[in-house]
Amino acid sequence: MSARRTALTALIFVAITLNYVDRQMIALLKPTLQTEFGWTDADYADMASAFQFAAAVAFLGVGWFLDRIGLRRGFAIGVAGWSVAAMGHAVATSVGSFIGVRAVLGVFEAAGTPAAVKSAATYFPARQRSQIIGLGNMAPNIGAVIAPLAIPVLALAIGWRSSFLIAGGLGLVWVALWLAMRMPPELPASAPEGTRPPLAALLRDRREWALIVAKALTDQVWWFLLFFLPDFFHRVFHMSQATLGGPVALVYVLAGLGALSGGWLPSRLLTRGLSLNAARKRSMLLYACLILPVPLVLFATSPWSAALILGLGLFAHQGFSTNVFGFATDVFPARSIGTAIGIAAFAGNMSGIAIIKFAGWSLGHGHGYAPMLAICAVAYLLALGAIELLVPRIEGGTATT
């Protein structure tokens, strides 16, 4: 790999890492902010839902925007926008203003993943693209590890407002480096594969509905834990903002390992002679079973044992999620996979809004975390059941329906 492509890879990785640090900060600082501003659990759920809804709607159009304006400027606008929104948290003083900056953050952060994938397709040869995309998929977990280790300590040292300003400022430094960089030459696009099917035709496709249902059922788990994991350790184990970083980081380290295993396992099963259908679905079944014990975290006696249980749950989520994207590549041609995944990602974000709102209601009415954890436990078996029902057999790039 050339020096310029290596530098480009590093910038992509840093951008997606910052993306997840910025979105996670409010969850990590919730105990401090809740005390200062008197938020209720429903208020916090509204803030989280504002981010989710804005990101979901933006996701439907961000690919078109990047294609229209160009990757170089489009990615810079996305990172600059979410960095300024992150800094805007420092001047927010009411529930309404926090909801506003969270919504703006969601709109601009929607550019992160599609821009990273477009970068891989634009500047890297086919043989290297999977590695670049894989690194991009690892970056959210790295961000989710860095944030709980760094942000609470930083907030205690210099204050929560300054923490938001520094995090946003790092994004603006990234924009300057991105625009100053001499990009590698763009590689020729692949040969056209025909006309992209219209949206209406895609929505009549059983394979698309398998993908939609799977994403809607499982993405809600990621969003619920992303927004409420620090609060869980604070509420259940009475951990302070300064001490909850370690257990939260452990959870996301295990999640990162799950992402790696999700790509390795089906490939290993294929080399042992299993069919694509069996390799993909048996991998999903394993991960769906691994998350079943997650409600046992309510009986954990220490934050570290709780972190191991929740970490196993997110290990399973990331492994299953990797295979959901793999399933999409199994059954959809390249010309329509972007649209197919975009629709499913919208569904996943909307289900995230629903469970976040439900969590706010459950916590506010004294039901605790048990209802959400029960949903997390069964969601993956239900998702696999939907895939099996709608796509009984995957056969090397096609599927029997």
Secondary structure, DSSP 8 states (H G I E B T S, - for coil): --HHHHHHHHHHHHHHHHHHHHHHHHHHTHHHHHHHH---HHHHHHHHHHHHHHHHHHHHHHHHHHHHH-HHHHHHHHHHHHHHHHHHGGG--SHHHHHHHHHHHHHHHTTHHHHHHHHHHHHS-HHHHHHHHHHHHHHHHHHHHHHHHHHHHHHHHH-HHHHHHHHHHHHHHHHHHHHHS------------S----HHHHHT-HHHHHHHHHHHHHHHHHHHHHHHHHHHHHHHH---TTTTHHHHHHHHHHHHHHHHHHHHHHHHHHHTT--HHHHHHHHHHHHHHHTTTGGGGGG-SSHHHHHHHHHHHHHHHHHHHHHHHHHHHHHS-HHHHHHHHHHHHHHHHHHHHHHHHHHHHHHHTT-TTHHHHHHHHHHHHHHHHHHHHH-SEEETTEEE-
